[in-house]
Amino acid sequence: MFTRRNLLAAGTASAAALGTAGGAKAQARWQFATPYQDTNFHTKNVKAFVEDVAKATNNAVQVQLHTNASLLPMAQIKAGVQRGQVQMGEILTSAYGNEDAFFEVDGIPVLAPNYEDVQKLQRLARPYLEARFQRQGMMVLYTVPWPPGGFYSNAPVTSLDVFKGTRFRTFNAMTNRFAVLMGANPTLVQATEVPQAFATGVIQGMVTSAATGVDTQAWDYCKVYTPVGFSYTNNAVFVNRRAFEALPAAQQAAIKEAAATAQTRGLQMSRDAEKETTDTLGARGMQVLQPSDTLKQQLAAISRTITDEWVARTGEDGKKLIEAYRA
C-alpha cells in the first residue's frame, strides 16, 4: 500500500534526482501540500498555478497537489518543505506567529482596513518575509490575502462585550491575543473542526472570513455574521530552494512568471470571494449585520494595543515596516 510516508519519501527522492535537469528528458516530480479544501478560492488559484507551471515548462516540472491537509496538516507544511519532504507548500503565514512574530503582521486587527492598504502592507512586508524563508532554505513564490474577517455568532454583536467570558475560536497567536484583550477564553480550533466545535459548545464565537464560513457551511451552526474588516491574512506559496535551484534557468523563470500571475489572479479572486461568500451566507439564512460605531471604536482601540505590542516583539524590522506603512 502506498502510504503517506511512502509518498513523502518519494517526493524527497524526486528532488534528489534533479541533477540531470539540464537534459532534454529530465523531469521534476514535486509534491505540493496545502491545508485548504478544493472549493476554496486559494486552492482554485493553486490548481491554476500548477497547471500554468506544467504548461510553461512543457511538463518538465510536474506538481502533484494534495489538498485539504491530506498529506500534511498546516502545522507541518513549512517544516516539510524546509526538510525536502515535499517541494512546495501553502500556509497561512500568521499561523506561524509562535515561530516568528513578524509573520503575524497581517493578522493585526484593522491595521489594513481595505484591499488598497492591504496591498501596500503586503508589498512593504514582502522583503522581510522573503529573507526569513531564505534563511531556512526556502523561497516565497507568491502571497494572496484572504477576504477580510467578520464575527460569527448566534446573537447580534453590537459590541465586543458580547464575547466576554465565552469560548472564542482562535487560529493563530494574533487571534489568541485579541480574544484575551476582549475578555474571551481563546480556544484553538482548526477550520475543518469549526462546525463540530460550534455544535458541541466548544466555541461560541469566532472571527474569520466569509470564505471560511462558506467552506464550513456556517449556516448550519451559526445565525449571525458581522463583517468588520478584521484582517486580510495572507497565504504564502513557497518552494524548497534546493529543489528550485536544481532546475534549469528557463524553468525557474517560468515558475516565477506563473507565480506572479497567480498573485495577481489570487488578489482578484479574493476580492470576488468577499462579495460572493458574504452573499452566500445571507442567501443561506444567516443575518449579515453591519458593525455598530461602538464595535468599530472598540476594535480600533485593541488594534492600537496589538500594533504596539507587535512592534515591541519584532524590534527594528517591525518598527521600520509600520513607519513605512504609515508614511
N, C-alpha and C positions, 0 to 999 in steps of 0.2 A: 504493500500500500504506500502511496506517495504522500507522506505526512508533511506537516508544516516544517519540521526540522529538515527533511529531505529537500524541500523547496528552497529554504534559506541556504542550505549548503550548496545547492545547485547554482543559486544566484551568485554566491561568492566565487565559485569555480568559473562561472562565465565571465566575471570581471577579470579574473586572473588570466583568462585565455585571450585577452585583447592584445597581446604582444605582437600579433601578426595583423593588427588592424589596418596597416597600410596596404595589405594585399587586396586584390580585387574581390576575392570571395569572403574576406573577413567579415564577421558579423558580431555585433554586441547584443547579447540577450539579457536584458535587465529586468529586475523585479521592482515594482513601484507599489509602496504601501500607503494607503490613505484610510483614515478612520470614518469617512463620511459615506452616507447612503448614495445609491445610484441616482435617486431622484433629486439630490441636492445640486444646486447650480454650480458649486465648486467642482463637484465630481464630473458634471457635464463638461465643464471647461477643461478639466484634466484629460478627459477622454478625447476631446478635440485636439489638445496639445499633443497627446501621444500619437494620434493619427497624423498630425502635421509633421512630427519628427520622423515617422516611418516614411511618409511621402517624400519629405525633403532629403532624406538620406538613401532613397531608393531601397528601403527596407534593410539597410545595413545596420541600423540601430532599431532593434525590436524591443518594445517595452511591454511587459505583462502587468496589467493593473489589477491590484487586489483592493477592493472597496469594502466599506462597512466594517473596518477593523478585522477582516477575515484572515489576514496574515499576521499583522502586529497591531496591538492596541496603541492608542495615541501616545501613551507614556513611554513606549518602547521604540517608536519610529525613529526619532532623532538619533538615538544610540545605535539603532540597527543600520542606519545609513553611514554613520561615522565608522562603525566597525566593518562595513562592507557586506553585512548580511544581506541587505538589499541595496540597490544602487540609487534609488530615488525614493523620496518620501514627501508627504504633505502633513503639516502640523498647524495648529493654532499657536502662533508664537507665544502669546501671553500665557498659555498653559504651562510654559516652562519658566515662569517667573521665579520659582524657587531656585532654579539653577543660576539665573542671571536676571536681576531686577530690571535691566534695560529692556528685556523682552516684553515688559508689561506696559510700555508707554501708550500703546493704542487702546489699552483697557481702562485708562483713567477716565472716569465718568465725565461726560460732556466737555472734555478738553477740546476735541474737534467735533463741533456740533452739526456739520454738514459735509457733503461729499467734496466740496471745494477745499475746505480746511483739512479734510482727511488726506487728500492728495498732497497738499503742502507738507503735512506732518510726515507722511509716508516717504516723500522724496528726501526730506531732511534726515530722516532716521535711517534710510537705506544704507549709507556707508558704514554706520556703526553696526548695523545688523550683519552686513557682509563681512566685516572684519572679525566679528565673533565666530561666524561659521567657518571662515577661512582658517582661523587658529585651530579649529577642531577637524580639519581635513575635509571640509565640505564647501559647497558653493551655492549661494542663493540664485535660483533661476528667475523666479517672479513671485510677486505678492499680490493678493487680492483681498479687499476688505469685505467683511460681512455687512449686510444691511444693518442699520442701527438697531440697538436693542430696546425692548419695552418690557413693562411689567406684566406678568401673568398671575392672575389671582381669581378668587371666586367671589370677590366683592369689589366695588369700585375703590380705586386707590386715589383718594383725594389728598393724602399727604403720606409721607414715609412712616408716620406713626401707626399706620395700618399694619406694618410688618413687625412692630416691636413685640418681642417675645415669641415670634413664630419661627419655625424652621424654614430657612431660606436657602434655596439651592445655589451652590457656587460651583464654578468650574475652573477657576484659576485663583492666583493669590490676590488679584485686584478685586474680584467679586467677593472674595472672602473678607477682605478689609472693609469693603463697602457694607456688607451685612453687619459687621461688628459696629461700625460707626452709626448705623441707623437703629441699633439695638435689637437686631435679629440674631438668631442662632445659625451660623453658617453650616451648611450641610453639603459636602462634596457629592455630586451626582453626575455621572456622565450622561450625555444627551440620549443615548439609547435606553437608559434606565429611567428617564423622566416620567413616562406615563405610569409605570408601576409605583414610582416614588410618590406621585401625587395621589394615586388611587388608594394607597395604603397609609397615607398620612405621614410619610417620611418627610415630605416637604409640603408647605402651604403656599409658597410663592417663589417666583424666580424672575430674573431679568435676562432676556436673550432675544435674538432676532425673530421676526415673524417667519423667516425661512425655517428656523429650527422648530418653531411652533407647528408649521405645516408638516415638516418631516415626522414629527412625533404625534401628529393628529391631536393638537392641544384641545380641540373642541370636545374630545372625549373625557377630559379630566379637568377642564378649566372653563370659566364663564366670561372672564373679562381680560382684554388686552389693552394696555395703555402705552402707546408709543411715546417715548421720551428722548429719542436720540442718544441713548445711554452711552454707547461706544460703537465704533466701527472697527472691531478687532480684525486683525489680518491673519490670513492663512499664508504660509510660505511653502513654496515648492522648491526643493533643493536636491542636489546630487552629490554623490561621493566624488570628491575631487580627483582621486587617483583614477577612478573609472573614467571620468570625463576626460582627463588629460591623456589617457591611453588612446583616445580616438584621434583620427586624422584631423587636421585643422579645418578642413571643409565640413566635416560632420559636427565639430564643435560649433562652428559658425552657424550651421543650420539649426542646431538645438537652441542657441542663443536667440536666433531670429524667431523661432517658434515660441520661445518663452516671452519675448517682447509682445508678440501677437496675443498670447494668452493673457498677459497682464492687461492689455487694452480691452480685449474681449471680456475678461472677467469683471472689470470695473463696470462696463455697461450691463453685464448680466446681474451684477449686484444691485445697480440702480433699478433695473426692471423687476428684480426679485422683491425689492422693498414694497413696491406697489402691488404686484401680483399676489404675494403671500399675505400681505395685510388684507387685501380684498377677499382672499380665500378664507381667512379667519372669520371675517364678518359674514360671508356667504354661508359658512357652516354653522352660524348661530351664535358666535361669540360677540359680546359687546365690545366695540372698538371706541374707547373713550379718550378724548384729548386731555393732556395734563393740566391741572389747575395751576394758578400762579404760585400758590403755596408750595406745591410739589416742585415746581421749577426752581424756586428760591432755595429750598432745602437741598436739591441736587447740586446747585451752584456752590453752596457752602461746603458740602462734602467734597466736591471736586477740588476746591482750593486747598483743602486739608490734604487730600491724597496726592495732589501735584507736588506740594511742598515736601511731603514725606518721600515721594519717589525721587525727587532731586537730591535729597539728603542721602538716599541709599545708592544712587548711581554716580555721585560725585561730579567730576568735571565734565564727563560726557553728557550726563543728564542736564547739567546746568547750561552747557553750550547749546544743546538741542532745544530746550524750552526757550532760551533767549532768542535763538534764531527763528523759532516758530512764532513767537510773539512780536518780533520786529516788523 
